[in-house]
């Protein structure tokens, strides 16, 4: 074997090896290309998913915010309604009080007039002239009639639906406060 | 300002003649509607209805006033009318036949509207009758654009000046703007609060007030600094803005971390805090509509419209609005956000009010005051003025005196005023001297609470009456007019008795209901009342709540800011 043939053999083996490497490189490049494409596809998927997630989150957030806002609006409406109911109930209470007070006033007048009339019938010690006593008796009769009428009206009122519906509330409130 | 001009008005003789005389006395309705006159122009946004009425020669039970068909408003009744008494000398009730109602009308600045007024009287026997109708025009002042421009220019200059003041803010330093240093309900409340902030909560306090008064020494003794500004005309926009600028400079230079404003009328203090960019809490004790409050303090159409606008804007811009009663809070909710409106009920120093007196001491006190030992003593305490309803109370007392021969009424709070003179006259003419004791105003009414069997509050305007809290603390059952905060303190028939305000029948029945109760029932009621308000009765909680609130406000605002958005009439 000569020196020249040795050189030729080495060059040949290097060329073979180089060719093999080039082949391998082109395969690797193709792989990389494919991987890059896959990666891009995955990235696109990921982006789409993220966008979907973000949209979903926004939707959930909007929904939750809307729900909270709806709840707040509902509560505000309920509160306004409760206040209106309370005001109506209070007005009803005032009317009832006026009726009760009138009954009691009539009773007080009746008691006073009876007392005065008794004194006038008895020893005549009351400083009333006969005309005044007659007027008092007249007022007494009117007062008694008025008392009866108002009492009937009050009894009718206490039979109304609103009075009966609010009865448990009154009971509970009294019970709570008396503890 | 007192708008009770009814005492000087001339009665209408024609209207007096409307009633007829018979053997039984005067029959029918007599009276007159003095204000508003027919087709008159009413300036401002409140219709003031003033008149007098007698029904069968006697006082009526109540009067309602309707303006433009809106919900009727109850008039204040049993007001002195010396002029009517002079015309009708044989009718003992004539001297108290006056009535008055102030009805706000919602109109914008510069607007004018024709409104109808109807007055309805309700007799003691329960009959109702329209006694007068009127038509008048309500007119509110318009904005002055030129003055507004000057004010805005001044406000801008103030902001520049304020930007140059760089003083570190101390969150433990509270600047207080208050209306007065005299002795009154709002002032005493403030003095007590400042004492608690200083002594128990480590807060420094600087107080700014328009004028000197007896409370200055007390506040300085507690350790507060007091600054007096002199009186300013807040009704006109230019002086108002000048005052706001001055207060804002004081606020920024003081180094305070937050501002506390005391009472509804001190809105210039709120405006100044906003201009100085300091957090501000505003304590509102008054249960008045703004229009009514304006009328009482500055007269009809008294505030320049731009100042009135700032007042309303301040209610919305303040960081916190603080109330003493829920009903008062509700009145102002329309101006602010609910989360910024807080109710903090005040208590009292219960250690001072311990009812330690023995039965012997109570008897001795009764003897000293000339009151029968067997008497059922009805007590009321408070500076006597028309809104307190003391004349109405005397009249109602007269109506039940025959049914309760041992009842005795004690009114503590008489002063030298036409109203108090009328109350004295009412007692004398009804021959009640031995059953009604009228006492001048006293600083310490504890001895009177000690002799009381009942406490009566007949006032038609109250937020959270301190005297009711004191009565509860003394174990005295309470009869009160059903107004604003009274409802927070008394539950009718459970912890006391309530009656409808400005209604003679209601007050009379209230007295009868209370006096009919047995000693055992009263004791139970007093015990329940004590439990009912026990959560805030003792004021030890109060200073701590305020200290936390003010520190919280100070912490929520950055220490340095450069430009101020608020301030200046808009």
HADDOCK unambig.tbl for C-alpha pairs under 7 A between the chains (distance, minus, plus):
assign (segid A and resid 101 and name CA) (segid B and resid 505 and name CA) 6.35 0.50 0.50
assign (segid A and resid 101 and name CA) (segid B and resid 506 and name CA) 5.73 0.50 0.50
assign (segid A and resid 101 and name CA) (segid B and resid 509 and name CA) 5.94 0.50 0.50
assign (segid A and resid 102 and name CA) (segid B and resid 126 and name CA) 6.45 0.50 0.50
assign (segid A and resid 104 and name CA) (segid B and resid 509 and name CA) 6.55 0.50 0.50
assign (segid A and resid 105 and name CA) (segid B and resid 505 and name CA) 6.70 0.50 0.50
assign (segid A and resid 105 and name CA) (segid B and resid 509 and name CA) 6.74 0.50 0.50
assign (segid A and resid 132 and name CA) (segid B and resid 24 and name CA) 6.27 0.50 0.50
assign (segid A and resid 135 and name CA) (segid B and resid 24 and name CA) 6.75 0.50 0.50
assign (segid A and resid 178 and name CA) (segid B and resid 494 and name CA) 6.82 0.50 0.50
assign (segid A and resid 178 and name CA) (segid B and resid 528 and name CA) 6.46 0.50 0.50
